[in-house]
């Protein structure tokens, strides 16, 4: 059963002039709600559910579970933290050298922002 944030069930009429009209109904009203044979049973593909979960995951803390493995430290790719020597001075020559590194290519055409 699909519910909204207030716990109301999603219903769809199966017959009548409003066939296929979707509406929400309180759970306490479901047994009395028989006009046009509404249903709250929806069968969808798991891929659709996964896609919906993916596209709406940033809307807030509405997920029932988190499918991501988490932000755990990697044991296979351990990053080594390096520091500069205490005698290092960022001179104009170093700035120019770093600038030239960022502007150089390996000889192949590189497109940025494409």
N, C-alpha and C positions, 0 to 999 in steps of 0.2 A: 504494500500500500504506500502510495506517495503522499506525504503530508507537507504542509507549509510550515513556516517558522512558528505558528501558533498551535500546531498540532491538528489542524483541520485536514480532512481527507480530500484528495483530488477525486472528483467524480466526473463522469462523462455519460450523457444520455445516449441510449442505444436506439430509441424509437421516437416517433413524434416529429412535430414541425421543427423542433430544436435539436434534431439528431446531430450528435457529435459535439454539442456544446459542453465546454468544460466549466466546472464551478467547484467551489470548496464548500464542504459541509462539516459541521461539528460531529465528532464521533458519536455523541449521544443521539444525534438525529438520523444516523445511518439506517437503523431498523425501520423507521417510519418513512424513509425516503424511497418510495417505490414507483412514483410516477415516471413513465417512459423508460422503465427498467434500467436505471443508471448502474454503472459499474465502477469499481475502484481497482479492478484487477488489470494490470498492465504488464505485458510480457515483452521485454526488450532484450536485445543482444547485449552480452557482457561488454563488448567493445564500445557500444554506445554509452554504457554506464561509466566505463573507464575514461572515455573522452570527456564526458560531462564532468566527472570528478576532476580531471586535469584542467579543464578550462575554467572551472569555478573555484579552484583551490585557493586563489588569492583574494576571494571575496570576504574572507574572515575565518574565524575559527569554527567552521561548520563541518569540517571533516570528522568522520567517525574514527578514522585511523589514518596514519601517515604512511603511504606506500614507499617513501624514500628511506634509504638505509640509515640516514642520519648524518650528523657531522662528526664522525669519529676519526681519530687519528689513523692515518694510513701506516701500516707496518711494511708494506711493499715499497713505497716511495717515500723514504724519509728525507726530508729537506734539510740540508746542512745550512746552518746560520753562519754567515761570514761577516766579519767586521773589518773595517779599514784599519790599516796600521795607525798607531797613535801619531806618527810623524806626518801623516798625509795632510796636504793642504790643497784645497780646491782652487787652483790658480786659473787664470784666464786661458793658459795653454791647455789645461785639462778640460775646461768647458768647451773650447774649440775642438779638441779631439773627440769628446763625446758627441758633439753636434755633428761632426763629420761621420761618425759611425752611424748615427741615426739617418743621415742623408744618403749613405752609400747603399748600393745594391750588389747582388752577386752576379750581375751581368744580365739577368733575366728581366723581362718587363714585369713590373709589379703595379697592379692597380689598387689604389686605396679607396675604400668606401664604396666599392661596387658590389 
